[in-house]
Amino acid sequence: MASNFSYWLLGLTLAASLGAAERAQADDVPSLKGRRIGITVVGTEHYWDLRAYQGQIDEVKRLGGVAIALDAGRNDSRQISQIQTLIAQKPDAIVEQLGNGPVLQPWLKKIRGAGIPLFTVDTISPSSINDTTSDNYGIGEKLALQLASDIHGRGNILVFNGFYSVPVCAIRYDELKLVLKAFPDIHIIQPELRDVIPNTVQNAYSQVTDMLQKYPNKGQIAAVWSAWDVPQVGATQAIIAAHRPEVRTYGVDGSPDVVKMVADPTSPAAAVAAQQPYLIGKTAIDNVARYLAGNHDLPPYTFVPSILVNKENAKTAGSQLGQS
């Protein structure tokens, strides 16, 4: 996982990078005709993963290039093997999406060592020329503040913290903890819950069901937080099944089914920080095209805007996100 210094540096450069990203988006995107772009993704079973991956593939094709796209099926060893395959094929650039930070870093370094430009999507790495992502600092802060406001600054909450080795999840979790320092009457129930892959929804349902049985009285649990929205689905289902509508759920990504749950006034799903994964993937490839055309002055991070979807704006947020 990237060091705390890397996170601090990312936050420090946020404003400058956002401005640079806006300027870059206004430019014409150069052609990728005759270029081969390697794409490696840890998995695509989640809405966010698949849409960001597809956004890259589609944009490479739109710009006239050839995409060498490899899906590791949520297997770290397979992704490493696929990275080795891409290095051997010597594409004009490689884009890596998500994955386990500590596992990936040596292999990302090998990509650059092979003289291949490396770009990343949601992966902080010193080897990456540019990382295209959402502002996960802002996402983590806004979601935490929404939670604190909804429960009136008081109560016990359940927190899923199973993927701290994934940098974006770590940032969101750290921002939650930072915000909660200002709300001393909000407490995280220990031990924290651990989300897993695969069977994320079923596992979250089981864990939250167990905790609702352990704390059976109204007021003993106020909310459930997760760093992405698949555990939020399982948690919401468990709360409904237990007839505990006072317990609210919160997550990140904005999968269409979760946005619909938030839009339902009777659902315990209170908010989801919705990203724009397809646009993130497209933007990453646009940055690759600019770099290969000679623009080596790209910002280290390109931040794509997200939308905090809550009970007030959920009915219109779907169209803003391009969700039918």
N, C-alpha and C positions, 0 to 999 in steps of 0.2 A: 504494500500500500504506500502511496505517496506520503512523504513526511508532513508533519504539521506545518513546517516552513513552506512547503509547496501550497498548502491550503491558504496560508496567510498571503503568499505572493499572488495567488489567484484572486483573492478578495481585493488586494491592493490595486491590481490592474483592471478591476472590473469596469470602472467608469470609462477609462481610456479605451478598453477593448470594445465596449458597447458602441462608442462613437465610431471607432474604426470599422466595426462590423457594418454599421449603417451605411457608411461611405462605400464600403466594398460591395454591398448589395445593390447599390445604385449603378455600379459599373456594368458594362456588357461582359458576359461570360465568354471567354475564348473557346474555340473548338477543341475537342479531344480526338479529332480524326487521326487515325494511325496510332493512337495511344492505347496501351493496355493497362487497366487499373485493377489491382488486386484488392479484394474486399474480404476481410475475415471477421466473422461475428461469432460470439460465444454460443448464441442460441436465438431461435426465432419463435418460440412457442408463446411468448408474451406479445400482446398488441404493440407495445412500444418498440420492442426489439424488431418485430417483423416490419413495421411501417418505416422505421429508420433505415433498415436494410434495403427495403424495396425502393425507398427514396434515392438511395445511392445508385442502385442498379439502373433505375429508370433514367436518372440524370446522366450517367455515363453514356447510355444509349442515345439519349436526346442530343448530346453534344458530339455524337459521332464516334465515340470510343468503344472499346471492347471491355466488358466487365468480367473478371475472373473471380466469381463470387463463391465463397465457401462458408458453410454453416456447420459449426462444431457440435450442434445438438446438445448444448449445455455440458460439454465434456472438456475440461481443461487440457487433458493430454491430447485430445483430438485437435483442439485449437492450436496447440504448439506444433503438432505434426503438420497441420495445414499451413501455418506460418512458414515452416521449413520448406514446404512445397512451393509456396509463393516466392520465397527468396530464390529458390533454384530456378524458377521461371523468369526471374529478372523483369518484372513489369516496370512500367514507367513510374508508378507510385503504388503505395499500399495504404489502405484505410483500415484501421482496426477499431471495432466497436465493442464497448463494454468488456466484461471479463474480470478475472481475479487479479488485482493489481500486483501483489508480490510475485505471483506466478508469471505474469506477462512481462514484467519489466526487463529481464535479461534478454528476452526474445525480441522485444521492441528495439532494444539497443543493437541487436544483431542485424535487424533490418537496416538501420542507419549505417552500421558498419559495412554492410554490403553495398553501400552507395545508393540505396533506394530511398527516395523521399517518403517519409512516414507522416500520415495524418491520422487523427483519432476522433472517435465519436464517443463522448462520455467517458473517456479514459485520460486521466491526468498522467503525463509522462514527460520527463526531460528529453526523451528522444523524439517527441512529436513536434513537428513544425507548427501545427495548428490543431487545437482540440475544439470541435464544434459541439456545443452542449447548451443546456438551459442554465440560467443563473441559479444554481442549486443553493447558494447562500440565501438569495431572496426567497426561493421556494420554501426552504426550511423555516426561515423566519416568519413568513406570512402564514404558513400552515399552522405553526405553533401559536402564533398570536390569535388566529381564528379559533383554535381549540380553547385557548385560555379565556377568550371572550365568551365563547359559547357556554362554558361551565362556570362562568362568573369568578374565575380566578381561584377556584377551590375544588378539591376532590382528588381521588386516587385514579391513576390512569395505567392502562396496560400498554406496554411498548414492545413491538417486534424489533429485534436487533440481531438478525441472523447473518447479515451480509456487510459487516463493517469493513471488510477487506475490499469491497467495491467502493472506490473513492466517492462517487456521487451519493451513495447511501450514507457513508461516513459524514459527509458534509451536512446532509439533512438532519442526521441524528445529533451532530454537534450543535447545530443551530437550535434544535429543540431544547437541548440541555441549557444552552445560553439564554434563551428566552425564559425558561422556567426559573432561572435564578431571580428573575424579577417577580415571581409568583411563589412565595414560600409556602403557600397553602395548597399547592399542587404537588402531589407526590407520585413518583413512579413505583408501582408495586414490584417488589423483588421476589424471585429472580425475574429478569426480563424474559419475554418470550422469544423463541427462535424460529423464524420462518425458514422454510426449506424448499428445495427444488429437487424432484418434481412433487406432484400432489400438494401444491401450496394451499389451494383453497380448502381441501379436505383437512389438512393438518392444522390450518388456522382455525377452522370450525371446531375441531376437537379441542385444541388448547383453550380457546375462548370459552367453550362450553364448560370445560373443567373449572376455569377460573370463576365463571358465573355461579357454579355450584358451590365453590369454595367461599364465595362472597355473595350469599343469596339475597341480601336485603337491599332495597332501593337506597341509593346514596353511597354504597360501598365501592362501586366502580362508576366513574363518570364518563370515561372515554377510552377508546383504543386507537393507538397511533401506529402507523407502519410507514416504512421508507419507500414503499411502492404500493400499487393498489390491488394486487392479487390477494395478499393476506387480508386486505380490507373487505374483499368480497366474502371470504370465509367468516370473518369476524361479524360482519353485518348479518349474514345468514344465521349464525349462532345466536345472536342477540334477538332476532325475530323469533326463532324457535323457542327461546327461553322466556318470551314475553317480557323482555326488559327494555322497552323502547326508550327509557331515559338514558341509556348508554349510547353515546355517539361514536362514530368511527371516522377516521381521517387517513388519507393516503396521498400518494404522488403518482402521476403519469396521466390519468384521464382517459382510461379505456372507455369506449362507448357505453358498455354495460354499467360501469361505475358512475359515469356522468348521468345516466338515466336513473340510477338509484338515488343520487343526490337530488335530482329533480323531483323525485317522489316525496311529497310533503310528509308522508307517513313513515318513510324509511329512516332507520337510525344513521344511515350514511349522511354525515353532516357537511363534508367538504372534501374535495380532491384537487390537488395542484396539477392542472392539466398542461402537459407539454405538447409540442407540435413535432412529433418524431419524424414524419415524412419530410417536413421542411428542414429539420436538422440534418437528415441524411442528404437531401438535395444540396444544402448549403455546404456541407463538407466536400462534396464533389466539385462544386463551383470554386471552392478554395484551391482544390487540387489543380483545376484547369488554369486558374490565374497563376499559380506557382509555376506550372510547367510552361506557361507562356512567357515567363520571365519576371513575374512580380514576386520578388523574394522579400517584400516588406510587409507580409501578412502579420496581423496581430497573433500572439500566442493562443488567444482564445476568441472564439466567435460565439456570442450568446444569442440564442433564438428566444424570443419572448414566450412566456407561459401565461396561463390564465388561472387564477384561483377560483374554482367553481364552488359555490356554496348554495344554500337554499334560496337566496335572493336572486341569483343570476343564472341558475342552472338551466332554466327553460330556453334561454337564448344562447347559452355558451356552446351548445352542441353545434349550431350553425357557424359560430365564430371559429370553431375548431375544424370545420369541414366534415363534421360527422352527420350522417343522415338520420 
